[in-house]
Amino acid sequence: MMSKAIANGTVEAQRKAASDAREVQDGVNIIAIIGAFHRHLVTMRDSGICGDRLNNHPVSIAFVSKLNSLCRMTNGREIAALIAVDRIEHGEAVEYEVIPI
């Protein structure tokens, strides 16, 4: 069953996270973006947002959207990556497609 939650801009943790989520939309440094995302996830969790409310928070979706964009995510690329990860885990080398930004 789907429920609703409130993202509250009067809460400093959410307001700062939203600001960074907007700012990273022009970014290309995946390490910095993931670092900011992680920092804000922890801060929002510590402020009481957790589980599905955290996973579906507009800030989380904005960061994930940016990561999908940087990786040029499609269903096909996702499936290929999961297959490659399985092979890498088993000690194999795999070739993968690099799509420039």
DRENZAZA-483895 format. One record per atom (N, C-alpha, C): x, y, z; atom name; residue number from 1; residue in one letter. Coordinates in pm, whole numbers, always signed. Layout:
BEGIN
node x = X, y = Y, z = Z, atom = CA, n = NUM, res = A
...
//
This chain:
BEGIN
node x = +83, y = -117, z = +0, atom = N, n = 1, res = M
node x = +0, y = +0, z = +0, atom = CA, n = 1, res = M
node x = +88, y = +125, z = +0, atom = C, n = 1, res = M
node x = +59, y = +219, z = -86, atom = N, n = 2, res = M
node x = +135, y = +342, z = -94, atom = CA, n = 2, res = M
node x = +86, y = +440, z = +12, atom = C, n = 2, res = M
node x = +183, y = +504, z = +77, atom = N, n = 3, res = S
node x = +149, y = +607, z = +175, atom = CA, n = 3, res = S
node x = +218, y = +736, z = +135, atom = C, n = 3, res = S
node x = +195, y = +841, z = +208, atom = N, n = 4, res = K
node x = +253, y = +972, z = +180, atom = CA, n = 4, res = K
node x = +339, y = +1014, z = +299, atom = C, n = 4, res = K
node x = +439, y = +1099, z = +271, atom = N, n = 5, res = A
node x = +522, y = +1158, z = +375, atom = CA, n = 5, res = A
node x = +543, y = +1305, z = +340, atom = C, n = 5, res = A
node x = +592, y = +1381, z = +433, atom = N, n = 6, res = I
node x = +618, y = +1522, z = +411, atom = CA, n = 6, res = I
node x = +768, y = +1547, z = +413, atom = C, n = 6, res = I
node x = +820, y = +1611, z = +308, atom = N, n = 7, res = A
node x = +957, y = +1661, z = +306, atom = CA, n = 7, res = A
node x = +949, y = +1805, z = +355, atom = C, n = 7, res = A
node x = +1020, y = +1834, z = +464, atom = N, n = 8, res = N
node x = +1001, y = +1958, z = +536, atom = CA, n = 8, res = N
node x = +1122, y = +2051, z = +522, atom = C, n = 8, res = N
node x = +1107, y = +2157, z = +444, atom = N, n = 9, res = G
node x = +1213, y = +2254, z = +424, atom = CA, n = 9, res = G
node x = +1245, y = +2339, z = +545, atom = C, n = 9, res = G
node x = +1164, y = +2331, z = +650, atom = N, n = 10, res = T
node x = +1197, y = +2405, z = +771, atom = CA, n = 10, res = T
node x = +1297, y = +2328, z = +858, atom = C, n = 10, res = T
node x = +1320, y = +2200, z = +823, atom = N, n = 11, res = V
node x = +1419, y = +2119, z = +894, atom = CA, n = 11, res = V
node x = +1553, y = +2138, z = +824, atom = C, n = 11, res = V
node x = +1651, y = +2188, z = +899, atom = N, n = 12, res = E
node x = +1780, y = +2224, z = +839, atom = CA, n = 12, res = E
node x = +1844, y = +2109, z = +762, atom = C, n = 12, res = E
node x = +1841, y = +1987, z = +813, atom = N, n = 13, res = A
node x = +1902, y = +1872, z = +745, atom = CA, n = 13, res = A
node x = +1841, y = +1853, z = +607, atom = C, n = 13, res = A
node x = +1709, y = +1866, z = +597, atom = N, n = 14, res = Q
node x = +1642, y = +1847, z = +468, atom = CA, n = 14, res = Q
node x = +1667, y = +1965, z = +375, atom = C, n = 14, res = Q
node x = +1670, y = +2085, z = +430, atom = N, n = 15, res = R
node x = +1693, y = +2205, z = +348, atom = CA, n = 15, res = R
node x = +1833, y = +2202, z = +287, atom = C, n = 15, res = R
node x = +1935, y = +2169, z = +367, atom = N, n = 16, res = K
node x = +2073, y = +2161, z = +316, atom = CA, n = 16, res = K
node x = +2087, y = +2048, z = +215, atom = C, n = 16, res = K
node x = +2024, y = +1935, z = +242, atom = N, n = 17, res = A
node x = +2029, y = +1822, z = +150, atom = CA, n = 17, res = A
node x = +1964, y = +1858, z = +16, atom = C, n = 17, res = A
node x = +1852, y = +1929, z = +22, atom = N, n = 18, res = A
node x = +1784, y = +1971, z = -101, atom = CA, n = 18, res = A
node x = +1870, y = +2068, z = -180, atom = C, n = 18, res = A
node x = +1938, y = +2157, z = -111, atom = N, n = 19, res = S
node x = +2025, y = +2253, z = -179, atom = CA, n = 19, res = S
node x = +2138, y = +2181, z = -253, atom = C, n = 19, res = S
node x = +2202, y = +2086, z = -185, atom = N, n = 20, res = D
node x = +2310, y = +2011, z = -251, atom = CA, n = 20, res = D
node x = +2256, y = +1921, z = -362, atom = C, n = 20, res = D
node x = +2139, y = +1863, z = -343, atom = N, n = 21, res = A
node x = +2079, y = +1778, z = -447, atom = CA, n = 21, res = A
node x = +2055, y = +1859, z = -574, atom = C, n = 21, res = A
node x = +2016, y = +1984, z = -558, atom = N, n = 22, res = R
node x = +1996, y = +2072, z = -674, atom = CA, n = 22, res = R
node x = +2130, y = +2108, z = -735, atom = C, n = 22, res = R
node x = +2228, y = +2142, z = -652, atom = N, n = 23, res = E
node x = +2359, y = +2185, z = -702, atom = CA, n = 23, res = E
node x = +2433, y = +2075, z = -777, atom = C, n = 23, res = E
node x = +2422, y = +1950, z = -734, atom = N, n = 24, res = V
node x = +2497, y = +1842, z = -800, atom = CA, n = 24, res = V
node x = +2441, y = +1808, z = -938, atom = C, n = 24, res = V
node x = +2327, y = +1862, z = -973, atom = N, n = 25, res = Q
node x = +2270, y = +1831, z = -1104, atom = CA, n = 25, res = Q
node x = +2360, y = +1875, z = -1218, atom = C, n = 25, res = Q
node x = +2449, y = +1970, z = -1193, atom = N, n = 26, res = D
node x = +2546, y = +2014, z = -1294, atom = CA, n = 26, res = D
node x = +2682, y = +1947, z = -1276, atom = C, n = 26, res = D
node x = +2696, y = +1861, z = -1177, atom = N, n = 27, res = G
node x = +2825, y = +1800, z = -1145, atom = CA, n = 27, res = G
node x = +2858, y = +1680, z = -1232, atom = C, n = 27, res = G
node x = +2988, y = +1649, z = -1238, atom = N, n = 28, res = V
node x = +3034, y = +1532, z = -1312, atom = CA, n = 28, res = V
node x = +3129, y = +1445, z = -1228, atom = C, n = 28, res = V
node x = +3160, y = +1487, z = -1106, atom = N, n = 29, res = N
node x = +3253, y = +1413, z = -1020, atom = CA, n = 29, res = N
node x = +3173, y = +1314, z = -936, atom = C, n = 29, res = N
node x = +3168, y = +1190, z = -982, atom = N, n = 30, res = I
node x = +3084, y = +1090, z = -918, atom = CA, n = 30, res = I
node x = +3124, y = +1066, z = -773, atom = C, n = 30, res = I
node x = +3253, y = +1076, z = -740, atom = N, n = 31, res = I
node x = +3297, y = +1055, z = -603, atom = CA, n = 31, res = I
node x = +3243, y = +1164, z = -512, atom = C, n = 31, res = I
node x = +3250, y = +1289, z = -557, atom = N, n = 32, res = A
node x = +3198, y = +1400, z = -477, atom = CA, n = 32, res = A
node x = +3046, y = +1391, z = -462, atom = C, n = 32, res = A
node x = +2979, y = +1352, z = -568, atom = N, n = 33, res = I
node x = +2832, y = +1341, z = -564, atom = CA, n = 33, res = I
node x = +2790, y = +1232, z = -466, atom = C, n = 33, res = I
node x = +2855, y = +1117, z = -474, atom = N, n = 34, res = I
node x = +2821, y = +1008, z = -382, atom = CA, n = 34, res = I
node x = +2856, y = +1046, z = -239, atom = C, n = 34, res = I
node x = +2968, y = +1116, z = -219, atom = N, n = 35, res = G
node x = +3005, y = +1161, z = -85, atom = CA, n = 35, res = G
node x = +2900, y = +1253, z = -26, atom = C, n = 35, res = G
node x = +2853, y = +1349, z = -106, atom = N, n = 36, res = A
node x = +2749, y = +1441, z = -59, atom = CA, n = 36, res = A
node x = +2620, y = +1365, z = -32, atom = C, n = 36, res = A
node x = +2585, y = +1274, z = -120, atom = N, n = 37, res = F
node x = +2463, y = +1194, z = -103, atom = CA, n = 37, res = F
node x = +2471, y = +1116, z = +29, atom = C, n = 37, res = F
node x = +2582, y = +1049, z = +52, atom = N, n = 38, res = H
node x = +2600, y = +971, z = +174, atom = CA, n = 38, res = H
node x = +2589, y = +1060, z = +297, atom = C, n = 38, res = H
node x = +2656, y = +1173, z = +296, atom = N, n = 39, res = R
node x = +2653, y = +1265, z = +410, atom = CA, n = 39, res = R
node x = +2509, y = +1307, z = +441, atom = C, n = 39, res = R
node x = +2433, y = +1340, z = +337, atom = N, n = 40, res = H
node x = +2295, y = +1384, z = +359, atom = CA, n = 40, res = H
node x = +2202, y = +1270, z = +400, atom = C, n = 40, res = H
node x = +2226, y = +1149, z = +347, atom = N, n = 41, res = L
node x = +2146, y = +1035, z = +391, atom = CA, n = 41, res = L
node x = +2164, y = +1011, z = +541, atom = C, n = 41, res = L
node x = +2288, y = +1015, z = +586, atom = N, n = 42, res = V
node x = +2316, y = +994, z = +728, atom = CA, n = 42, res = V
node x = +2252, y = +1103, z = +813, atom = C, n = 42, res = V
node x = +2266, y = +1228, z = +771, atom = N, n = 43, res = T
node x = +2210, y = +1341, z = +846, atom = CA, n = 43, res = T
node x = +2057, y = +1332, z = +852, atom = C, n = 43, res = T
node x = +1996, y = +1299, z = +738, atom = N, n = 44, res = M
node x = +1849, y = +1289, z = +737, atom = CA, n = 44, res = M
node x = +1804, y = +1169, z = +822, atom = C, n = 44, res = M
node x = +1878, y = +1058, z = +814, atom = N, n = 45, res = R
node x = +1844, y = +943, z = +898, atom = CA, n = 45, res = R
node x = +1853, y = +981, z = +1045, atom = C, n = 45, res = R
node x = +1961, y = +1052, z = +1080, atom = N, n = 46, res = D
node x = +1979, y = +1094, z = +1219, atom = CA, n = 46, res = D
node x = +1871, y = +1192, z = +1265, atom = C, n = 46, res = D
node x = +1807, y = +1260, z = +1168, atom = N, n = 47, res = S
node x = +1699, y = +1353, z = +1205, atom = CA, n = 47, res = S
node x = +1563, y = +1283, z = +1209, atom = C, n = 47, res = S
node x = +1562, y = +1151, z = +1186, atom = N, n = 48, res = G
node x = +1439, y = +1075, z = +1202, atom = CA, n = 48, res = G
node x = +1376, y = +1021, z = +1075, atom = C, n = 48, res = G
node x = +1435, y = +1050, z = +959, atom = N, n = 49, res = I
node x = +1382, y = +997, z = +834, atom = CA, n = 49, res = I
node x = +1454, y = +866, z = +806, atom = C, n = 49, res = I
node x = +1380, y = +757, z = +789, atom = N, n = 50, res = C
node x = +1446, y = +629, z = +767, atom = CA, n = 50, res = C
node x = +1359, y = +539, z = +680, atom = C, n = 50, res = C
node x = +1415, y = +426, z = +644, atom = N, n = 51, res = G
node x = +1343, y = +325, z = +567, atom = CA, n = 51, res = G
node x = +1289, y = +379, z = +436, atom = C, n = 51, res = G
node x = +1166, y = +342, z = +406, atom = N, n = 52, res = D
node x = +1104, y = +383, z = +280, atom = CA, n = 52, res = D
node x = +1091, y = +535, z = +268, atom = C, n = 52, res = D
node x = +1073, y = +602, z = +381, atom = N, n = 53, res = R
node x = +1064, y = +749, z = +376, atom = CA, n = 53, res = R
node x = +1196, y = +810, z = +329, atom = C, n = 53, res = R
node x = +1308, y = +751, z = +368, atom = N, n = 54, res = L
node x = +1439, y = +799, z = +324, atom = CA, n = 54, res = L
node x = +1465, y = +759, z = +179, atom = C, n = 54, res = L
node x = +1432, y = +635, z = +146, atom = N, n = 55, res = N
node x = +1454, y = +586, z = +9, atom = CA, n = 55, res = N
node x = +1375, y = +666, z = -94, atom = C, n = 55, res = N
node x = +1258, y = +715, z = -56, atom = N, n = 56, res = N
node x = +1170, y = +784, z = -150, atom = CA, n = 56, res = N
node x = +1167, y = +935, z = -131, atom = C, n = 56, res = N
node x = +1251, y = +986, z = -43, atom = N, n = 57, res = H
node x = +1257, y = +1131, z = -19, atom = CA, n = 57, res = H
node x = +1299, y = +1201, z = -150, atom = C, n = 57, res = H
node x = +1244, y = +1317, z = -179, atom = N, n = 58, res = P
node x = +1283, y = +1389, z = -302, atom = CA, n = 58, res = P
node x = +1434, y = +1410, z = -316, atom = C, n = 58, res = P
node x = +1504, y = +1430, z = -205, atom = N, n = 59, res = V
node x = +1650, y = +1446, z = -211, atom = CA, n = 59, res = V
node x = +1715, y = +1316, z = -260, atom = C, n = 59, res = V
node x = +1672, y = +1202, z = -207, atom = N, n = 60, res = S
node x = +1728, y = +1074, z = -251, atom = CA, n = 60, res = S
node x = +1703, y = +1053, z = -399, atom = C, n = 60, res = S
node x = +1583, y = +1081, z = -443, atom = N, n = 61, res = I
node x = +1550, y = +1061, z = -585, atom = CA, n = 61, res = I
node x = +1633, y = +1154, z = -673, atom = C, n = 61, res = I
node x = +1654, y = +1278, z = -630, atom = N, n = 62, res = A
node x = +1735, y = +1372, z = -709, atom = CA, n = 62, res = A
node x = +1880, y = +1324, z = -722, atom = C, n = 62, res = A
node x = +1939, y = +1277, z = -611, atom = N, n = 63, res = F
node x = +2076, y = +1226, z = -619, atom = CA, n = 63, res = F
node x = +2084, y = +1102, z = -707, atom = C, n = 63, res = F
node x = +1991, y = +1008, z = -689, atom = N, n = 64, res = V
node x = +1991, y = +886, z = -770, atom = CA, n = 64, res = V
node x = +1972, y = +920, z = -919, atom = C, n = 64, res = V
node x = +1887, y = +1016, z = -947, atom = N, n = 65, res = S
node x = +1867, y = +1060, z = -1084, atom = CA, n = 65, res = S
node x = +1998, y = +1108, z = -1146, atom = C, n = 65, res = S
node x = +2075, y = +1185, z = -1068, atom = N, n = 66, res = K
node x = +2203, y = +1234, z = -1119, atom = CA, n = 66, res = K
node x = +2299, y = +1119, z = -1144, atom = C, n = 66, res = K
node x = +2303, y = +1023, z = -1052, atom = N, n = 67, res = L
node x = +2392, y = +907, z = -1072, atom = CA, n = 67, res = L
node x = +2350, y = +828, z = -1195, atom = C, n = 67, res = L
node x = +2220, y = +810, z = -1214, atom = N, n = 68, res = N
node x = +2172, y = +742, z = -1335, atom = CA, n = 68, res = N
node x = +2217, y = +815, z = -1460, atom = C, n = 68, res = N
node x = +2209, y = +946, z = -1456, atom = N, n = 69, res = S
node x = +2248, y = +1029, z = -1570, atom = CA, n = 69, res = S
node x = +2398, y = +1016, z = -1598, atom = C, n = 69, res = S
node x = +2480, y = +1025, z = -1494, atom = N, n = 70, res = L
node x = +2625, y = +1014, z = -1513, atom = CA, n = 70, res = L
node x = +2666, y = +879, z = -1572, atom = C, n = 70, res = L
node x = +2596, y = +775, z = -1530, atom = N, n = 71, res = C
node x = +2629, y = +639, z = -1576, atom = CA, n = 71, res = C
node x = +2557, y = +603, z = -1706, atom = C, n = 71, res = C
node x = +2479, y = +698, z = -1758, atom = N, n = 72, res = R
node x = +2401, y = +674, z = -1881, atom = CA, n = 72, res = R
node x = +2317, y = +548, z = -1866, atom = C, n = 72, res = R
node x = +2248, y = +540, z = -1752, atom = N, n = 73, res = M
node x = +2174, y = +420, z = -1715, atom = CA, n = 73, res = M
node x = +2057, y = +392, z = -1808, atom = C, n = 73, res = M
node x = +2053, y = +270, z = -1853, atom = N, n = 74, res = T
node x = +1938, y = +214, z = -1924, atom = CA, n = 74, res = T
node x = +1916, y = +75, z = -1864, atom = C, n = 74, res = T
node x = +1804, y = +13, z = -1896, atom = N, n = 75, res = N
node x = +1782, y = -123, z = -1847, atom = CA, n = 75, res = N
node x = +1890, y = -217, z = -1898, atom = C, n = 75, res = N
node x = +1928, y = -201, z = -2023, atom = N, n = 76, res = G
node x = +2031, y = -287, z = -2082, atom = CA, n = 76, res = G
node x = +2166, y = -271, z = -2014, atom = C, n = 76, res = G
node x = +2204, y = -145, z = -1986, atom = N, n = 77, res = R
node x = +2332, y = -121, z = -1917, atom = CA, n = 77, res = R
node x = +2329, y = -176, z = -1775, atom = C, n = 77, res = R
node x = +2214, y = -163, z = -1709, atom = N, n = 78, res = E
node x = +2202, y = -216, z = -1573, atom = CA, n = 78, res = E
node x = +2218, y = -368, z = -1573, atom = C, n = 78, res = E
node x = +2152, y = -435, z = -1663, atom = N, n = 79, res = I
node x = +2162, y = -581, z = -1670, atom = CA, n = 79, res = I
node x = +2305, y = -623, z = -1703, atom = C, n = 79, res = I
node x = +2367, y = -555, z = -1800, atom = N, n = 80, res = A
node x = +2505, y = -586, z = -1837, atom = CA, n = 80, res = A
node x = +2599, y = -565, z = -1718, atom = C, n = 80, res = A
node x = +2576, y = -459, z = -1641, atom = N, n = 81, res = A
node x = +2661, y = -431, z = -1525, atom = CA, n = 81, res = A
node x = +2645, y = -540, z = -1419, atom = C, n = 81, res = A
node x = +2522, y = -584, z = -1395, atom = N, n = 82, res = L
node x = +2500, y = -688, z = -1294, atom = CA, n = 82, res = L
node x = +2563, y = -820, z = -1336, atom = C, n = 82, res = L
node x = +2557, y = -850, z = -1464, atom = N, n = 83, res = I
node x = +2624, y = -971, z = -1516, atom = CA, n = 83, res = I
node x = +2775, y = -957, z = -1500, atom = C, n = 83, res = I
node x = +2828, y = -838, z = -1534, atom = N, n = 84, res = A
node x = +2972, y = -814, z = -1522, atom = CA, n = 84, res = A
node x = +3017, y = -824, z = -1377, atom = C, n = 84, res = A
node x = +2940, y = -768, z = -1284, atom = N, n = 85, res = V
node x = +2974, y = -775, z = -1142, atom = CA, n = 85, res = V
node x = +2985, y = -920, z = -1096, atom = C, n = 85, res = V
node x = +2892, y = -1002, z = -1140, atom = N, n = 86, res = D
node x = +2897, y = -1145, z = -1105, atom = CA, n = 86, res = D
node x = +3025, y = -1208, z = -1157, atom = C, n = 86, res = D
node x = +3062, y = -1177, z = -1279, atom = N, n = 87, res = R
node x = +3184, y = -1233, z = -1338, atom = CA, n = 87, res = R
node x = +3309, y = -1181, z = -1267, atom = C, n = 87, res = R
node x = +3312, y = -1051, z = -1236, atom = N, n = 88, res = I
node x = +3426, y = -992, z = -1165, atom = CA, n = 88, res = I
node x = +3441, y = -1057, z = -1027, atom = C, n = 88, res = I
node x = +3328, y = -1076, z = -959, atom = N, n = 89, res = E
node x = +3330, y = -1139, z = -827, atom = CA, n = 89, res = E
node x = +3391, y = -1278, z = -832, atom = C, n = 89, res = E
node x = +3375, y = -1345, z = -946, atom = N, n = 90, res = H
node x = +3428, y = -1480, z = -962, atom = CA, n = 90, res = H
node x = +3568, y = -1480, z = -1024, atom = C, n = 90, res = H
node x = +3635, y = -1364, z = -1023, atom = N, n = 91, res = G
node x = +3774, y = -1357, z = -1065, atom = CA, n = 91, res = G
node x = +3795, y = -1337, z = -1214, atom = C, n = 91, res = G
node x = +3692, y = -1310, z = -1289, atom = N, n = 92, res = E
node x = +3707, y = -1290, z = -1433, atom = CA, n = 92, res = E
node x = +3731, y = -1144, z = -1465, atom = C, n = 92, res = E
node x = +3788, y = -1120, z = -1582, atom = N, n = 93, res = A
node x = +3801, y = -984, z = -1635, atom = CA, n = 93, res = A
node x = +3686, y = -963, z = -1733, atom = C, n = 93, res = A
node x = +3632, y = -843, z = -1734, atom = N, n = 94, res = V
node x = +3522, y = -814, z = -1825, atom = CA, n = 94, res = V
node x = +3548, y = -682, z = -1897, atom = C, n = 94, res = V
node x = +3502, y = -676, z = -2019, atom = N, n = 95, res = E
node x = +3509, y = -551, z = -2095, atom = CA, n = 95, res = E
node x = +3376, y = -480, z = -2077, atom = C, n = 95, res = E
node x = +3381, y = -347, z = -2066, atom = N, n = 96, res = Y
node x = +3259, y = -271, z = -2050, atom = CA, n = 96, res = Y
node x = +3264, y = -145, z = -2134, atom = C, n = 96, res = Y
node x = +3147, y = -96, z = -2166, atom = N, n = 97, res = E
node x = +3132, y = +22, z = -2251, atom = CA, n = 97, res = E
node x = +3153, y = +149, z = -2168, atom = C, n = 97, res = E
node x = +3232, y = +241, z = -2224, atom = N, n = 98, res = V
node x = +3254, y = +373, z = -2161, atom = CA, n = 98, res = V
node x = +3189, y = +478, z = -2250, atom = C, n = 98, res = V
node x = +3087, y = +543, z = -2198, atom = N, n = 99, res = I
node x = +3017, y = +648, z = -2273, atom = CA, n = 99, res = I
node x = +3060, y = +783, z = -2213, atom = C, n = 99, res = I
node x = +3129, y = +865, z = -2292, atom = N, n = 100, res = P
node x = +3176, y = +994, z = -2237, atom = CA, n = 100, res = P
node x = +3062, y = +1086, z = -2197, atom = C, n = 100, res = P
node x = +3091, y = +1171, z = -2100, atom = N, n = 101, res = I
node x = +2993, y = +1268, z = -2054, atom = CA, n = 101, res = I
node x = +2985, y = +1381, z = -2154, atom = C, n = 101, res = I
//
